[in-house]
Amino acid sequence: MDISFIIVNWNTRQLLIECISSILQSVTEYQYEIFVVDNASQDGSTEAVRELFDEKVHILINRVNTGFAHANNQAISIAKGHYLVLLNSDTELRQGTIRGLVSFLDETPQAAMVGPRMVGQDGKVQNSFDNFPSLVTELFNKSIIRILFPEKYSGKATQTTRAFEVDSLIGACIAIRAQAVREVGIFDEDYFFFLEETDWCMRMRLAGWKIYHLPQVEVVHLQGQSKRQRPAHAWIEYYRSLYIFFRKHRSVTSYILLRVCRFLKLIVNLGLTVLGLCITFGMKRKLREKAKIYAHLLWWHLRLCPASVGLRNSD
């Protein structure tokens, strides 16, 4: 088996159908299998996949939302492919995307992972890779950091068509060498949603493998479709994952500073947003949504970040 495609789904029925269709239409030169791991969707996702794709797709159904890391691990544990391709349900492959990724891994034995350039439906380039989280990246504006230090903190504005090494890849579309997974291990399931692929890349690099971005091939990414279903809960999961990453991979001092500074920053952001709402008489919908998210995050922190709050406990 050449490739095992793995898609984790949570209530994105139509996007999932389009994602699977893009695999079937664009991948013709490899032997492959497709796994869909459904995290307790209630929108008829699995029924639609069975009806439209019959036995072309292996479906694993979870009765509760087990999270991105655990769901991927379920499929990884039984995948037979020489390469694994993890896809978000809100992605669509283009002609030549998989050929480009697989060819690069064939030609680059030191590469554990490679990811394509991600673009929106409008063709705008998205962030497809990132630096490992640090106090600098998490407490200061990333756009400004990338302008001031472009060599160390490169981003989507990087102008090149050649593959280059990166710290980590955005998990919407990643091709992985199965040998590297056998050596380093599967996703850390302490992460429920967000940064699980960042942690994986860190562990791959610590084991001596390399991670690459391949800008000459593209995948369409609709970005954040699952996150938009529960925005406040999704942000809680991001903060929780960020704290887990720092606790695992950064010093105790850095971890404490991050927690304190993030809490203070939330207070300032909420205050400024409320001020903006007062000035605009509450007419700006985006400000109302931001205020709700900041308030929810602040409330979660004041309750000492309980594990019972977040996406894993959302229907």
C-alpha positions as CSV (number, residue, x, y, z in Angstrom):
1,M,0.0,0.0,0.0
2,D,1.5,3.4,-1.0
3,I,-0.7,5.9,0.9
4,S,-3.2,5.9,3.8
5,F,-5.4,9.0,3.8
6,I,-6.8,9.9,7.2
7,I,-9.6,12.4,7.7
8,V,-11.0,13.3,11.1
9,N,-14.6,14.6,10.9
10,W,-16.8,16.5,13.3
11,N,-20.1,17.8,11.8
12,T,-18.7,18.9,8.4
13,R,-20.8,16.6,6.2
14,Q,-20.6,18.5,2.9
15,L,-17.0,19.5,3.3
16,L,-16.1,15.8,4.0
17,I,-17.8,14.7,0.9
18,E,-15.9,17.2,-1.2
19,C,-12.6,16.3,0.5
20,I,-13.0,12.6,-0.3
21,S,-14.1,13.4,-3.9
22,S,-11.0,15.4,-4.4
23,I,-8.9,12.4,-3.4
24,L,-10.7,10.1,-5.8
25,Q,-10.4,12.6,-8.6
26,S,-6.8,13.7,-8.2
27,V,-5.0,10.6,-7.0
28,T,-4.7,8.0,-9.8
29,E,-1.1,6.7,-9.9
30,Y,-0.9,5.3,-6.3
31,Q,-2.5,2.4,-4.4
32,Y,-4.2,3.9,-1.5
33,E,-6.8,3.5,1.3
34,I,-9.0,6.2,2.9
35,F,-10.0,6.3,6.5
36,V,-12.6,8.6,7.9
37,V,-12.7,8.9,11.7
38,D,-15.9,10.5,12.9
39,N,-16.1,12.2,16.3
40,A,-19.7,11.8,17.1
41,S,-21.1,13.9,14.3
42,Q,-24.8,14.6,14.4
43,D,-25.2,15.9,10.8
44,G,-25.4,12.6,8.9
45,S,-21.8,12.6,7.9
46,T,-21.2,8.9,8.2
47,E,-24.4,8.0,6.5
48,A,-23.6,10.2,3.5
49,V,-20.1,8.7,3.2
50,R,-21.5,5.2,3.2
51,E,-24.1,6.1,0.6
52,L,-21.8,8.0,-1.8
53,F,-18.6,6.1,-1.5
54,D,-19.7,2.6,-0.4
55,E,-16.6,0.5,0.3
56,K,-14.0,3.0,-1.0
57,V,-13.8,4.5,2.5
58,H,-13.1,2.8,5.9
59,I,-15.2,4.5,8.5
60,L,-14.4,4.5,12.2
61,I,-17.1,5.9,14.4
62,N,-16.6,7.4,17.9
63,R,-19.7,7.7,20.1
64,V,-18.2,10.8,21.8
65,N,-15.8,13.5,20.5
66,T,-12.4,12.0,21.3
67,G,-10.4,14.8,19.9
68,F,-8.1,15.2,16.9
69,A,-5.1,13.4,18.2
70,H,-6.9,10.3,19.4
71,A,-9.0,10.1,16.3
72,N,-6.0,10.2,14.0
73,N,-4.2,7.6,16.2
74,Q,-7.1,5.2,15.7
75,A,-6.5,5.2,12.0
76,I,-2.7,5.4,12.2
77,S,-2.7,2.2,14.2
78,I,-4.3,0.2,11.4
79,A,-3.1,2.1,8.4
80,K,-1.0,0.0,5.9
81,G,0.4,2.8,3.7
82,H,4.1,3.5,3.3
83,Y,3.1,7.1,3.7
84,L,0.3,8.7,5.7
85,V,-1.5,11.7,4.5
86,L,-3.5,13.6,7.2
87,L,-6.2,15.8,5.8
88,N,-8.7,18.1,7.4
89,S,-12.2,17.7,6.2
90,D,-12.2,21.3,5.0
91,T,-9.4,20.7,2.4
92,E,-9.5,19.8,-1.3
93,L,-6.6,18.3,-3.1
94,R,-5.5,19.7,-6.5
95,Q,-4.1,17.7,-9.4
96,G,-0.5,16.9,-8.6
97,T,-0.6,17.7,-4.9
98,I,-0.1,14.1,-3.7
99,R,2.3,13.3,-6.5
100,G,4.4,16.3,-5.4
101,L,4.4,15.4,-1.7
102,V,5.1,11.7,-2.2
103,S,7.9,12.3,-4.8
104,F,9.6,14.7,-2.4
105,L,9.5,12.1,0.4
106,D,10.8,9.4,-2.0
107,E,13.7,11.7,-2.9
108,T,14.4,13.0,0.6
109,P,15.0,10.1,3.0
110,Q,15.8,12.3,6.0
111,A,12.3,13.9,5.7
112,A,9.7,12.7,8.2
113,M,7.0,15.1,7.0
114,V,6.2,17.5,4.2
115,G,3.4,19.9,3.7
116,P,2.1,21.9,0.7
117,R,1.2,25.5,0.4
118,M,-2.4,26.1,1.6
119,V,-4.6,28.5,-0.2
120,G,-8.2,29.6,0.3
121,Q,-10.9,29.4,-2.2
122,D,-10.0,32.9,-3.3
123,G,-6.5,31.8,-4.0
124,K,-5.0,33.8,-1.0
125,V,-2.0,32.1,0.6
126,Q,-2.5,30.9,4.2
127,N,0.1,30.1,6.8
128,S,1.1,26.5,6.1
129,F,4.0,26.2,8.6
130,D,5.1,27.9,11.8
131,N,7.8,28.2,14.4
132,F,7.7,26.2,17.6
133,P,5.8,28.2,20.2
134,S,8.0,30.3,22.5
135,L,7.6,33.3,24.8
136,V,8.5,35.6,21.8
137,T,5.9,34.1,19.4
138,E,3.1,33.8,22.0
139,L,3.4,37.2,23.8
140,F,4.2,39.5,20.8
141,N,2.5,40.2,17.5
142,K,3.6,37.5,15.0
143,S,3.2,39.7,12.0
144,I,5.6,42.3,13.4
145,I,8.1,39.5,14.5
146,R,8.1,38.2,10.9
147,I,8.8,41.6,9.5
148,L,11.6,42.3,11.9
149,F,13.2,38.9,11.8
150,P,12.2,37.3,8.5
151,E,15.0,34.7,8.4
152,K,14.2,33.2,11.8
153,Y,10.4,33.7,11.7
154,S,9.4,33.1,8.1
155,G,5.7,33.0,7.1
156,K,3.3,32.9,4.2
157,A,5.0,36.0,2.6
158,T,8.1,33.9,2.0
159,Q,8.8,34.1,-1.8
160,T,10.2,30.8,-3.1
161,T,9.1,27.8,-5.1
162,R,11.7,25.4,-3.6
163,A,11.2,23.1,-0.6
164,F,12.7,24.4,2.6
165,E,13.0,23.1,6.2
166,V,10.6,24.4,8.8
167,D,10.0,23.9,12.6
168,S,6.4,22.6,12.2
169,L,3.6,22.2,9.7
170,I,-0.1,23.2,10.0
171,G,-2.0,20.0,10.3
172,A,-4.6,20.5,7.6
173,C,-2.5,18.6,5.1
174,I,0.6,16.7,6.0
175,A,2.3,13.7,4.3
176,I,4.3,11.6,6.8
177,R,6.7,8.7,6.4
178,A,5.3,5.7,8.3
179,Q,8.8,4.7,9.3
180,A,9.2,7.9,11.2
181,V,5.9,7.3,13.0
182,R,7.1,3.8,14.0
183,E,10.3,5.3,15.4
184,V,8.9,8.4,17.1
185,G,5.4,7.3,18.0
186,I,1.9,8.5,17.4
187,F,0.2,11.8,18.4
188,D,0.3,12.7,22.1
189,E,-3.3,12.4,23.2
190,D,-2.9,15.0,26.0
191,Y,-3.7,17.4,23.2
192,F,-7.4,17.4,22.3
193,F,-7.5,20.0,19.5
194,F,-4.6,22.3,18.4
195,L,-0.8,21.9,18.5
196,E,-0.8,18.1,18.4
197,E,0.9,18.3,15.1
198,T,3.4,20.9,16.5
199,D,4.3,18.6,19.3
200,W,4.7,15.7,16.8
201,C,7.0,17.8,14.7
202,M,9.1,18.7,17.7
203,R,9.4,15.1,18.7
204,M,10.3,14.2,15.1
205,R,13.1,16.8,15.0
206,L,14.4,15.8,18.4
207,A,14.7,12.2,17.0
208,G,16.8,13.6,14.1
209,W,14.2,13.7,11.4
210,K,13.5,16.8,9.2
211,I,10.3,18.7,8.4
212,Y,9.8,20.4,5.1
213,H,7.4,22.8,3.4
214,L,6.8,22.3,-0.3
215,P,5.4,25.6,-1.8
216,Q,5.3,24.4,-5.4
217,V,2.2,22.2,-4.7
218,E,-1.0,23.5,-3.2
219,V,-4.1,22.3,-1.4
220,V,-7.3,24.4,-1.0
221,H,-8.1,24.9,2.7
222,L,-11.4,26.5,3.9
223,Q,-9.8,27.0,7.3
224,G,-11.4,26.8,10.7
225,Q,-14.7,25.1,9.8
226,S,-14.8,23.0,13.0
227,K,-13.5,25.8,15.1
228,R,-16.4,28.1,14.1
229,Q,-19.0,25.7,15.5
230,R,-17.9,26.5,19.1
231,P,-15.5,29.5,18.9
232,A,-15.2,30.2,22.7
233,H,-14.7,26.5,23.5
234,A,-12.2,26.2,20.6
235,W,-10.1,29.1,22.1
236,I,-10.1,27.3,25.4
237,E,-8.7,24.2,23.7
238,Y,-6.0,26.3,22.1
239,Y,-4.9,27.9,25.4
240,R,-5.0,24.4,27.0
241,S,-2.8,22.9,24.3
242,L,-0.4,25.9,24.4
243,Y,0.1,25.4,28.1
244,I,0.6,21.6,27.6
245,F,3.3,22.3,25.0
246,F,5.2,24.7,27.2
247,R,4.9,22.4,30.2
248,K,6.4,19.6,28.0
249,H,9.0,21.4,25.9
250,R,9.9,24.7,27.7
251,S,11.4,25.6,31.0
252,V,9.4,26.0,34.2
253,T,10.1,29.7,34.2
254,S,8.8,30.1,30.6
255,Y,5.7,28.1,31.5
256,I,4.9,30.3,34.5
257,L,5.6,33.5,32.5
258,L,3.3,32.4,29.7
259,R,0.4,31.6,32.1
260,V,0.7,34.9,33.9
261,C,1.2,37.1,30.8
262,R,-1.6,35.4,28.9
263,F,-4.0,36.0,31.8
264,L,-3.0,39.7,32.0
265,K,-3.3,40.1,28.3
266,L,-6.8,38.7,28.4
267,I,-7.8,41.3,31.0
268,V,-6.4,44.1,28.8
269,N,-8.1,42.7,25.6
270,L,-11.4,42.3,27.3
271,G,-11.2,45.9,28.7
272,L,-10.3,47.4,25.3
273,T,-13.1,45.4,23.6
274,V,-15.7,46.5,26.1
275,L,-14.5,50.1,25.6
276,G,-14.9,49.7,21.9
277,L,-18.5,48.4,22.4
278,C,-19.3,51.4,24.5
279,I,-18.0,53.8,21.9
280,T,-20.0,52.0,19.1
281,F,-23.1,51.5,21.3
282,G,-22.7,47.8,20.9
283,M,-23.5,47.9,17.2
284,K,-20.3,46.0,16.0
285,R,-21.0,42.3,15.8
286,K,-17.3,41.4,15.7
287,L,-16.7,43.3,18.9
288,R,-19.6,41.5,20.6
289,E,-18.2,38.1,19.5
290,K,-14.7,39.1,20.7
291,A,-16.0,40.3,24.0
292,K,-17.8,37.0,24.5
293,I,-14.7,34.9,23.7
294,Y,-12.4,37.0,26.0
295,A,-14.9,36.8,28.8
296,H,-15.3,33.1,28.4
297,L,-11.5,32.6,28.4
298,L,-11.0,34.9,31.5
299,W,-13.8,33.0,33.3
300,W,-12.1,29.7,32.5
301,H,-8.7,31.0,33.8
302,L,-10.4,32.4,37.0
303,R,-11.8,28.9,37.6
304,L,-8.1,27.5,37.3
305,C,-8.6,26.1,33.8
306,P,-10.9,23.1,34.5
307,A,-10.6,20.2,32.2
308,S,-14.4,19.9,32.2
309,V,-14.7,23.0,30.0
310,G,-13.9,22.9,26.2
311,L,-14.7,21.1,23.0
312,R,-14.2,17.6,24.5
313,N,-17.4,18.1,26.5
314,S,-19.4,19.8,23.7
315,D,-22.1,17.9,21.9
